Amino acid sequence: MRAPADRAQAGEVLLAVDSITLSFGGVRAIRNVSFDIRRGEIRAIIGPNGAGKTSMLNVINGFYHPQEGLITFLGRERRRMKPYEAANQGIARTFQNVALFRGMTTLDNIMAGRTLNMRRGFFWQCLHWGPALREEVENRRKVEEIIDFLEIQAIRKTPVGRLPYGLQKRVELARALAMEPDLLLLDEPMAGMNLEEKEDMSRFILDVNQQLGTTIALIEHDMGVVMDLSDRVVVLDDGEKIADGVPAEVQANQDVIDAYLGVSH
């Protein structure tokens, strides 16, 4: 099991979730939940199906706007943030279901992640000359570095719709990394994978965190993966926080055990 990183124990708070409540009509998906994500850590968000995990990620990246509570990111309060604004401020995201442009190549899909780094206007891009050309060359260099890092050189020109599922998930991770985020949100990156694919993805997530220094918030149902990768774990059940701590503490928490076994409180 991976030991909790010192930086996660006492590091700078990158993002704080404070008393978030999210309702859809009369249904409360999240109820007064608070936790933080510290710079440089892998922070897992776990819980049974329907616990509110993906809803929480949707709040963090601005897709949902909570009725109560506050998100603070990089020391600034964020109210009613749009997803593109969250992306501009340094939050990237992958999804439960692969969300790629299936007819486009791996290279072009990852280049789409560099859109926010394209500063030249439409006129210069049409000319494909001067500043626009230099900008494209620099962005392609960054993309090639990511392709090498995630070991997907062999599929760089392959349309992603032809790729096996595990490689599609890796391409989606590459596209998110192309944004050079301060915070990377991974929503079930291992879902639907076989054991070998999970081992590969686990290795790349650790490399992204340790070698690139990217802070990661991770939703995952495979508890072995969670306990091996995470510095700290927050547990949701029926929209409420029931535990928060290092993996060993959470694993031994009776409320967590009851929630996963379906025991009535």
Long-range contacts (C-beta under 8 A, 24 or more apart in sequence): 1-227, 1-228, 1-247, 1-248, 2-228, 2-229, 2-230, 2-231, 4-231, 4-232, 4-246, 4-247, 5-40, 5-41, 5-231, 7-38, 7-39, 7-40, 7-41, 8-38, 8-40, 8-41, 8-42, 8-43, 8-231, 8-232, 11-38, 11-39, 11-40, 11-41, 12-38, 12-39, 13-37, 13-38, 13-39, 13-72, 14-38, 14-39, 14-73, 14-74, 14-182, 14-183, 14-215, 15-60, 15-71, 15-72, 15-73, 15-74, 15-183, 15-217, 16-70, 16-71, 16-72, 16-73, 17-56, 17-59, 17-60, 17-69, 17-71, 18-69, 18-70, 18-71, 18-72, 19-68, 19-69, 19-70, 20-56, 20-59, 20-66, 20-68, 20-69, 20-70, 20-71, 21-66, 21-67, 21-68, 21-69, 22-52, 22-55, 22-59, 22-64, 22-66, 22-67, 22-239, 23-67, 28-239, 29-55, 29-239, 30-55, 30-56, 30-59, 30-66, 30-236, 30-239, 31-238, 31-239, 31-240, 32-68, 32-69, 32-240, 33-69, 33-236, 33-239, 33-240, 33-241, 34-69, 34-241, 35-234, 35-241, 35-244, 37-183, 37-215, 37-217, 38-215, 38-231, 38-232, 39-215, 40-209, 40-213, 40-215, 41-209, 41-215, 41-216, 41-231, 41-232, 42-205, 42-206, 42-209, 42-216, 42-218, 42-229, 42-230, 42-231, 43-215, 43-216, 43-217, 43-218, 43-230, 43-231, 43-232, 43-233, 43-234, 44-217, 44-218, 44-219, 44-220, 44-226, 44-229, 44-230, 44-232, 44-233, 44-234, 44-247, 45-217, 45-218, 45-219, 45-233, 45-234, 45-236, 46-219, 46-220, 46-221, 46-223, 46-226, 46-233, 46-234, 46-235, 46-236, 46-250, 47-235, 47-236, 47-237, 47-259, 48-237, 48-259, 48-260, 48-262, 50-238, 51-236, 51-237, 51-238, 51-239, 51-259, 52-236, 52-238, 52-239, 53-219, 53-236, 54-96, 54-187, 54-219, 55-239, 56-236, 57-93, 57-185, 57-187, 57-217, 57-219, 60-86, 60-91, 60-183, 60-185, 60-217, 61-86, 61-87, 61-91, 61-93, 61-185, 62-86, 73-183, 74-182, 87-116, 87-179, 88-116, 89-182, 90-179, 90-181, 90-182, 90-183, 91-181, 91-182, 91-183, 91-185, 92-176, 92-177, 92-179, 92-181, 92-183, 92-184, 92-185, 93-176, 93-184, 93-185, 93-187, 94-169, 94-172, 94-173, 94-176, 94-184, 94-185, 94-186, 94-187, 94-189, 95-172, 95-187, 96-187, 96-188, 96-191, 98-165, 98-168, 98-169, 98-172, 99-172, 100-160, 100-168, 100-171, 100-172, 100-175, 101-160, 102-159, 102-160, 102-161, 103-159, 103-161, 104-159, 104-160, 105-156, 105-157, 105-158, 105-159, 105-160, 106-147, 106-152, 106-155, 106-156, 106-157, 106-158, 106-160, 106-163, 106-171, 106-174, 107-143, 107-147, 107-156, 107-157, 109-160, 109-171, 109-174, 109-175, 110-143, 110-146, 110-147, 110-171, 110-174, 110-175, 110-178, 111-139, 111-140, 111-143, 111-178, 112-175, 112-178, 113-143, 113-174, 113-175, 113-176, 113-177, 113-178, 113-179, 114-139, 114-142, 114-143, 114-178, 114-179, 116-179, 117-142, 117-179, 117-180, 142-178, 142-180, 143-178, 146-174, 146-177, 146-178, 147-174, 149-177, 149-207, 149-211, 149-212, 150-174, 150-177, 150-204, 165-192, 165-193, 165-197, 166-193, 166-194, 166-197, 166-200, 166-201, 169-193, 169-197, 169-201, 170-200, 170-201, 170-204, 173-201, 173-204, 173-208, 177-208, 177-212, 177-214, 181-214, 182-214, 182-215, 183-214, 183-215, 183-216, 183-217, 184-208, 184-214, 184-215, 184-216, 184-217, 185-216, 185-217, 186-216, 186-217, 186-218, 186-219, 186-220, 187-219, 188-219, 188-220, 188-221, 189-218, 189-220, 190-220, 190-221, 190-222, 190-225, 191-221, 198-222, 198-225, 202-228, 202-229, 205-229, 223-251, 227-251, 235-259
